[in-house]
Amino acid sequence: MYQPPETTNESRDFFRGFLVQVGKIVPVLKDPMLGCYPVSNDYADTELHLVPSAARKRSSELGRLLKNWETFTAAELSP
């Protein structure tokens, strides 16, 4: 989701804590952005809807993570 640059680190810390809990149940894909992306021009009408070019890029990144099955370890998610 879109996060302004000044709040990106705080949001990533929140999501990291959530993913630690999720990771106890299922593997968590190793998204280096931890769900936060601070480039406002890549979003359309809300902080969740990407413009087509950004959606293609994000889908490609997701496909690569899935294909290679890149997941976080518990240690990588711990603060």
ZAFIMI-87892 format. One line per 10 residues: number of its first residue (from 0); their letters; for each residue x, y, z of C-alpha. Coordinates in Angstrom, 1 decimal, always signed. Each point is the difference from the previous one (the first is absolute). Example, Ala and Ser with C-alpha at 12.3 -4.5 7.8 and 13.67 -1.06 7.14 Angstrom:
0 = AS = +12.3:-4.5:+7.8; +1.4:+3.4:-0.7
This chain:
0 = MYQPPETTNE = +0.0:+0.0:+0.0; +1.0:+3.6:-0.4; +1.8:+1.5:+3.0; +1.5:+3.5:+0.0; +3.8:-0.2:+0.3; -0.2:+1.6:+3.5; -2.1:-2.9:+1.3; +1.4:-2.9:-2.0; +2.4:-1.3:+2.6; -2.6:+0.1:+2.8
10 = SRDFFRGFLV = -2.5:-1.8:-2.2; +2.5:-2.7:-1.0; +0.8:-0.6:+3.7; -3.7:-0.5:+0.6; -0.3:-2.4:-2.9; +3.1:-1.8:+1.1; -1.5:-0.7:+3.4; -3.2:-1.3:-1.7; +2.0:-2.2:-2.4; +1.9:-1.6:+2.9
20 = QVGKIVPVLK = -3.3:-1.2:+1.3; -1.2:-1.2:-3.5; +3.4:-1.7:-0.5; -0.7:-2.3:+2.9; -2.8:-1.5:-2.0; +0.9:+0.3:-3.7; +3.1:+1.1:-1.9; +0.2:+3.7:-0.8; +1.2:+1.2:-3.4; +3.2:+2.1:+0.2
30 = DPMLGCYPVS = -1.4:+3.3:-1.2; +2.8:+2.5:+0.6; -2.5:+2.8:+0.2; -1.9:-1.7:+2.8; -3.3:+1.2:-1.5; +0.9:+3.7:-0.1; +0.9:+1.9:-3.2; +0.7:+3.7:+0.2; -0.4:+1.0:-3.7; -3.3:+1.9:-0.2
40 = NDYADTELHL = +0.1:+0.2:-3.8; -0.4:-3.8:-0.2; -3.5:+0.2:+1.6; -3.3:+0.8:-1.6; -3.1:+0.9:+2.1; +0.9:-1.5:+3.4; +3.1:-1.1:+2.0; -0.7:-3.5:-1.2; -0.7:+0.3:-3.7; +3.1:+0.1:-2.2
50 = VPSAARKRSS = +0.1:+1.6:-3.5; +0.3:-2.7:-2.8; +3.8:+0.4:-0.4; +0.6:-0.3:+3.7; -2.4:-3.0:+0.3; +1.9:-1.8:-2.8; +3.3:+0.7:+1.8; -1.4:-1.2:+3.4; -1.5:-3.1:-1.6; +3.3:-0.9:-1.6
60 = ELGRLLKNWE = +1.8:+0.4:+3.4; -2.7:-2.2:+1.7; +0.4:-2.6:-2.7; +3.8:-0.1:+0.5; -0.5:-0.4:+3.8; -2.4:-2.8:-0.6; +2.0:-1.8:-2.7; +3.2:+0.1:+2.2; -2.0:-0.5:+3.2; +1.8:+2.7:+1.7
70 = TFTAAELSP = -1.2:+0.2:+3.6; +1.1:+1.7:+3.2; +1.6:-1.9:+2.8; -1.2:+0.8:+3.5; +3.4:+1.7:+0.7; -0.4:+2.2:-3.0; -3.3:+1.3:+1.2; +1.0:+0.5:+3.6; +0.9:+3.6:+1.0
